[in-house]
Amino acid sequence: MLRCCMDLRREDLQPVRGWTGEAWDTALARLTDRGWVSADGRLTSAGQAAHDAVENATDWAAARPWARLGADATAELAGALIPLAKACAAAIPYPNPVGVPVPGGAG
């Protein structure tokens, strides 16, 4: 939901998350009460900090297995996964509900 206050559209994210309109509005009100979203629906600095903390934690956790492989094995595996990533991106183009960028490019 925080991403919708940044750069994704509610109508793109809400259906794939399976939230009802009522549940979405209730959650958005809680984020507003928490000070993470302003009354106009934009992310506040506190909301951005919370989002950044979650992103940093998940990036760190996701990087751990790759770091154990070493640079050469990581590059080889990443290269092998690019066709799969492109096939997924064709089915769920960027911007997507997961927030994964375009494989091998800007997005």
Contacts in CASP RR format, 6 or more apart in sequence:
PFRMAT RR
TARGET T0000
AUTHOR 0000-0000-0000
METHOD contacts of the structure
MODEL  1
MLRCCMDLRREDLQPVRGWTGEAWDTALARLTDRGWVSADGRLTSAGQAA
HDAVENATDWAAARPWARLGADATAELAGALIPLAKACAAAIPYPNPVGV
PVPGGAG
1 13 0 8 1.000
1 24 0 8 1.000
1 27 0 8 1.000
1 28 0 8 1.000
1 31 0 8 1.000
2 31 0 8 1.000
2 36 0 8 1.000
2 37 0 8 1.000
2 43 0 8 1.000
2 47 0 8 1.000
2 50 0 8 1.000
2 51 0 8 1.000
3 13 0 8 1.000
3 51 0 8 1.000
3 99 0 8 1.000
4 10 0 8 1.000
4 13 0 8 1.000
5 31 0 8 1.000
5 37 0 8 1.000
5 41 0 8 1.000
5 42 0 8 1.000
5 43 0 8 1.000
6 43 0 8 1.000
6 48 0 8 1.000
6 51 0 8 1.000
7 95 0 8 1.000
8 95 0 8 1.000
8 97 0 8 1.000
8 99 0 8 1.000
10 24 0 8 1.000
12 95 0 8 1.000
12 96 0 8 1.000
12 97 0 8 1.000
13 97 0 8 1.000
14 21 0 8 1.000
14 24 0 8 1.000
16 97 0 8 1.000
17 97 0 8 1.000
19 27 0 8 1.000
28 37 0 8 1.000
28 41 0 8 1.000
31 37 0 8 1.000
31 47 0 8 1.000
32 38 0 8 1.000
32 39 0 8 1.000
32 41 0 8 1.000
34 46 0 8 1.000
35 44 0 8 1.000
35 46 0 8 1.000
35 47 0 8 1.000
36 43 0 8 1.000
36 44 0 8 1.000
36 46 0 8 1.000
36 47 0 8 1.000
36 50 0 8 1.000
37 43 0 8 1.000
37 44 0 8 1.000
37 47 0 8 1.000
38 44 0 8 1.000
43 51 0 8 1.000
66 74 0 8 1.000
69 77 0 8 1.000
82 103 0 8 1.000
82 104 0 8 1.000
85 103 0 8 1.000
85 104 0 8 1.000
86 103 0 8 1.000
88 103 0 8 1.000
89 96 0 8 1.000
89 100 0 8 1.000
89 102 0 8 1.000
89 103 0 8 1.000
92 98 0 8 1.000
94 100 0 8 1.000
94 101 0 8 1.000
94 102 0 8 1.000
94 107 0 8 1.000
95 107 0 8 1.000
101 107 0 8 1.000
END
